[in-house]
Structures are given as structure tokens and as C-alpha cells.
């Protein structure tokens, strides 16, 4: 069974089409309740629920089984700062 899975993945990966897509990313964060010691006093920061901290858009080209970021097309898009956190590659969502 594992051999069949490996054969399927190897065969399918070679048949993937060349494509161009826009990767849109939204970054979220929350803040737990905490106390922070500052120079003059202890400041209590209250809980802040999950909220949007940034968005970004990049044009990605998938060519010959490799993902390539198209810098020229990316500059043409209106996009925000790079969002930190997890990094993925080779994932796509049909639109």
C-alpha cells in the first residue's frame, strides 16, 4: 500500500500544470492577560481577543514542479507587510 502511495504521488506531481496564483495571507494574534513591570509601576495589560494584525498578497508561479515568487508581478499588487509566523509551500486553494 505504501509503495502504491509513493508511486501515485510521484506520478501526480509530474503531471501538475504550470500555473500562476495570488497567495493572500492574513495574520492574527491575541494577547493574554499579564502584568508588566515598568520603571514607575506595574502595568496590567488586559486580555485582547484574536484580532487582525496584517495582510499580504504575493503572486506565485508554479513551474516545473517548483514554486517561484514572481517579484515583478508582486510589486504591481497592493500588498501589506510580510506576515510572520508559519511558512508553507506548495499549497493552493482553487478560486
C-alpha positions as CSV (number, residue, x, y, z in Angstrom):
1,X,0.0,0.0,0.0
2,X,2.8,2.5,0.9
3,X,4.5,1.7,-2.4
4,X,1.3,2.5,-4.3
5,X,1.0,5.8,-2.4
6,X,4.6,6.8,-3.3
7,X,4.0,5.8,-6.9
8,X,0.8,7.9,-7.1
9,X,2.4,11.0,-5.5
10,X,5.5,10.7,-7.9
11,X,3.3,10.3,-10.9
12,X,0.8,13.1,-10.0
13,X,3.5,15.6,-9.0
14,X,5.0,15.3,-12.5
15,X,1.6,16.0,-14.1
16,X,0.7,19.1,-12.2
17,X,0.2,22.1,-14.6
18,X,2.2,25.3,-14.6
19,X,0.1,28.0,-13.0
20,X,0.1,31.5,-11.6
21,X,-1.8,32.3,-8.4
22,X,-2.1,35.0,-5.8
23,X,-1.3,33.9,-2.3
24,X,-3.2,36.0,0.2
25,X,-2.2,35.8,3.9
26,X,-3.9,37.3,6.9
27,X,-2.1,37.4,10.3
28,X,-3.9,37.2,13.6
29,X,-2.8,37.4,17.2
30,X,-4.2,37.6,20.7
31,X,-2.8,38.9,23.9
32,X,-3.2,37.1,27.2
33,X,-3.8,39.0,30.4
34,X,-0.5,39.8,32.1
35,X,1.3,42.2,34.4
36,X,4.4,44.1,33.1
37,X,6.9,45.8,35.3
38,X,7.8,49.2,34.0
39,X,10.1,51.9,35.5
40,X,7.4,53.7,37.5
41,X,4.9,50.9,38.3
42,X,3.4,47.6,37.4
43,X,1.1,47.9,34.5
44,X,-1.7,45.3,34.0
45,X,-2.4,44.5,30.3
46,X,-5.9,43.2,29.8
47,X,-6.8,40.3,27.6
48,X,-7.1,41.2,23.9
49,X,-9.1,38.6,21.8
50,X,-7.9,37.4,18.4
51,X,-7.6,40.3,16.0
52,X,-6.1,41.0,12.6
53,X,-2.6,42.4,12.6
54,X,-1.7,42.4,8.9
55,X,-2.4,41.2,5.4
56,X,-0.1,40.4,2.4
57,X,-0.6,39.3,-1.2
58,X,2.0,37.7,-3.4
59,X,1.9,36.4,-7.0
60,X,3.3,32.8,-7.0
61,X,4.2,30.8,-10.1
62,X,4.3,27.1,-10.0
63,X,6.5,26.0,-12.9
64,X,8.1,22.6,-13.5
65,X,7.2,21.2,-10.0
66,X,8.8,24.2,-8.3
67,X,7.2,27.3,-6.6
68,X,8.7,30.6,-7.8
69,X,7.7,34.0,-6.4
70,X,7.3,36.5,-9.3
71,X,8.9,39.7,-7.9
72,X,7.8,41.9,-10.8
73,X,4.1,40.9,-10.5
74,X,4.2,41.1,-6.7
75,X,5.3,44.7,-6.9
76,X,2.3,45.5,-9.1
77,X,-0.1,44.3,-6.4
78,X,-1.1,46.4,-3.5
79,X,0.1,44.4,-0.5
80,X,0.9,44.9,3.1
81,X,4.0,44.0,5.1
82,X,5.3,40.4,5.2
83,X,3.3,38.4,7.8
84,X,5.5,36.4,10.2
85,X,4.7,33.0,11.5
86,X,4.3,29.7,9.8
87,X,5.7,29.2,6.3
88,X,4.0,26.9,3.8
89,X,4.9,26.0,0.2
90,X,3.3,24.1,-2.5
91,X,-0.2,24.6,-1.1
92,X,-3.0,26.0,-3.2
93,X,-6.7,26.8,-2.9
94,X,-8.8,26.9,-6.1
95,X,-10.6,30.1,-6.7
